[in-house]
Amino acid sequence: LNLLCVATLTPRKGHLDLLEALSGLADRPWLLTCIGSRGRNPDTAAAISAEVSRLGLEERVSLVGEMDPSLLIECYLEADVFVLASHMEGYGMVLSEALSFGLPIVSTTAGAIPDTVPPQAALLVPPGDSHALQLALGAVIDDPDLRWRLALASWNAGCELPTWEQASRQFAHVLAR
């Protein structure tokens, strides 16, 4: 199963929690691709790389850095599950992107995530709880029917999202008022 995480390598994005959760699922068939800037917080990026090595996950976890948007689209298309272990999200644009690609989501209840992601499209756990994250990821990895139900709900929610043009018009209208 191809897991996708799109987030800068900064402390608040919860990569270390994600790695801890996945280390407990080493007997399952998964690969994780992490896309996001390594330069915003080099110390955190180094700690994440070191943790991948310490946990022996080098063959399963790819930290690819920033990516051209057209290549990012390919990663969304190749993914089976979107995961974001964030400790805080003001909105979570990547979650909306995951919805628009119909991906089942495993994430946290941090910040605006519960307002962005419909409960029927995701398994949401408390931020910082790597054990709960492990259980949610295990459920999605082990149960194709659950993945399908989450993906269908994700697709339906994604179809309801406004386009950038619509969102821009709405925003301009609010500003004009």
ChimeraX attribute file (.defattr): number of C-alpha atoms within 10 A of each C-alpha:
attribute: neighborCount
match mode: 1-to-1
recipient: residues
	/A:1	15
	/A:2	17
	/A:3	23
	/A:4	24
	/A:5	27
	/A:6	25
	/A:7	23
	/A:8	22
	/A:9	28
	/A:10	21
	/A:11	18
	/A:12	18
	/A:13	21
	/A:14	23
	/A:15	27
	/A:16	22
	/A:17	22
	/A:18	24
	/A:19	21
	/A:20	18
	/A:21	22
	/A:22	26
	/A:23	16
	/A:24	15
	/A:25	16
	/A:26	13
	/A:27	8
	/A:28	13
	/A:29	11
	/A:30	15
	/A:31	17
	/A:32	23
	/A:33	20
	/A:34	22
	/A:35	20
	/A:36	19
	/A:37	19
	/A:38	20
	/A:39	14
	/A:40	12
	/A:41	13
	/A:42	13
	/A:43	14
	/A:44	19
	/A:45	22
	/A:46	13
	/A:47	15
	/A:48	21
	/A:49	18
	/A:50	13
	/A:51	17
	/A:52	21
	/A:53	13
	/A:54	10
	/A:55	14
	/A:56	13
	/A:57	18
	/A:58	14
	/A:59	10
	/A:60	15
	/A:61	19
	/A:62	16
	/A:63	19
	/A:64	12
	/A:65	17
	/A:66	16
	/A:67	14
	/A:68	7
	/A:69	9
	/A:70	8
	/A:71	10
	/A:72	14
	/A:73	14
	/A:74	10
	/A:75	19
	/A:76	22
	/A:77	13
	/A:78	13
	/A:79	21
	/A:80	21
	/A:81	25
	/A:82	26
	/A:83	29
	/A:84	26
	/A:85	29
	/A:86	25
	/A:87	20
	/A:88	18
	/A:89	17
	/A:90	10
	/A:91	16
	/A:92	19
	/A:93	13
	/A:94	15
	/A:95	24
	/A:96	18
	/A:97	17
	/A:98	26
	/A:99	30
	/A:100	18
	/A:101	20
	/A:102	26
	/A:103	30
	/A:104	28
	/A:105	31
	/A:106	25
	/A:107	27
	/A:108	27
	/A:109	19
	/A:110	22
	/A:111	16
	/A:112	14
	/A:113	22
	/A:114	16
	/A:115	12
	/A:116	17
	/A:117	24
	/A:118	18
	/A:119	14
	/A:120	15
	/A:121	26
	/A:122	28
	/A:123	23
	/A:124	23
	/A:125	20
	/A:126	16
	/A:127	22
	/A:128	20
	/A:129	17
	/A:130	21
	/A:131	17
	/A:132	17
	/A:133	27
	/A:134	22
	/A:135	17
	/A:136	20
	/A:137	23
	/A:138	16
	/A:139	15
	/A:140	23
	/A:141	20
	/A:142	14
	/A:143	11
	/A:144	11
	/A:145	10
	/A:146	16
	/A:147	21
	/A:148	17
	/A:149	15
	/A:150	26
	/A:151	24
	/A:152	18
	/A:153	21
	/A:154	27
	/A:155	19
	/A:156	16
	/A:157	19
	/A:158	22
	/A:159	14
	/A:160	10
	/A:161	14
	/A:162	11
	/A:163	10
	/A:164	9
	/A:165	9
	/A:166	11
	/A:167	12
	/A:168	12
	/A:169	12
	/A:170	13
	/A:171	11
	/A:172	11
	/A:173	10
	/A:174	9
	/A:175	8
	/A:176	7
	/A:177	5
